[in-house]
Amino acid sequence: MADINQNIDLSDFTSNPINVLYFLVFNASLFISFIVFSSSVVFQNLKGFIYLFFLIIVVSLRNFFSGNNSKDNSDINNPYKIWESNLPKICNTGRFVKNGNPGFNLFVIAYTFMYVCLPMMINRDINYLVFSSLLLCLGTDIGVRYVKFKCVRDTRQVMTNIFNGFVTGIIIVFLMYSMGASQYLFFNELSSNSDICKTVGKKKFKCSILNNGQVVGTVIK
């Protein structure tokens, strides 16, 4: 590990402005989840609350299974344990889980990307600002935490957490569709002209037609 990374003070924004970026990256999972959650206040709906509910569930499950894996690899001579014990102190910044912390941010960002953007892709009305912002967050996290500070062990750990986040997000989205609760997923709220559909039966959809951001009618398909 590079010793120059050991004593970085992320609270020193004045003499090291780049620390602002590092601070945001290491706390990205908190900031992103808060922004998505706060959308419920902005748009006055329950979508953010439901997102947070499922996020807590999937994070708890991930922490549980990561804990079981760590028990299986409890030998102090285990290469992963040796690597983890030698991580720079900065890698524990924004530690929100007991187990599986190195890839936690990647998992949360990937999960959020699918949870937020997949319904837009299904509805063929993508908010490209949100889409590109989440991809940028994912790329920046890899660049800072993996490439710069080596807080993620290897490419396999990077890809595994991204893959698990994507798959978990997809599962939750389709679970919502199967329960007929797709109206509580995220669509392009800022679109001026679009159709937003929800399931009302096995083969029927109820669609709200928007024009200039206003609902002008509903149809059953």
C-alpha positions, 0 to 999 in steps of 0.5 A: 500500500502506498504510504502517502494515502495513509494520512489524508485528512478529508476534512481539509477542503481549503488546502486540498480542494480535491478532498471534496471529491474524495469525501463525496466518493467515499460517502457516495452510497449515503448521498445517492440514497438520500437524493433518491429518497428526497425525491418523495418530498420533491414530487410528493409521492412514496417512491423514495420511501419504497426505494429506501425500504428495499435498499435497507432489505438488500443491504441487510441481506448482503451484509448477512451473507458477507458475514457468513463468508467472512466466518468461513475465511476467518483464518488470520493467514487468509490472503483476503484478511491480510489484504483487508488489515493493510488497507489505508485508513481512508478506506474506512471513511464512510463505512456503513456496513460491518461486512463487505465494506470494500465493494459496498459503494459499488453495490449501492450505486449499481443497485440504484442505477437499475432500480431508478433507470430500468423502469425508464428503459422499459417505458422508453422514456429515459432521463439521461441526466439521471442515467449519465449521473449514476454512471459517472458516480460508478466510474468515479468510485472505481477511479478513486477507490480502486485505482487511486487508493486500492480500497477494492482488492481487484477487478473481480471484486469490482465486477462482482459488486457491480453485477450483484447490484445490477441483478438485485435492482432488476429483481426488485423492479420486476418484483414490483411489476409482478405485484402490480405496484409499478406506479411506485417505481421511478419514471422520467418525472420531468418528461413533457410527453410520455405514457406511464403504465402500470399493470392492472391484470395479467395482460392489461395495463393502465397508462396515464398520458402526459402532455407538457407534464400534465396528465391528459387522460388514461387508457387501458391496454 
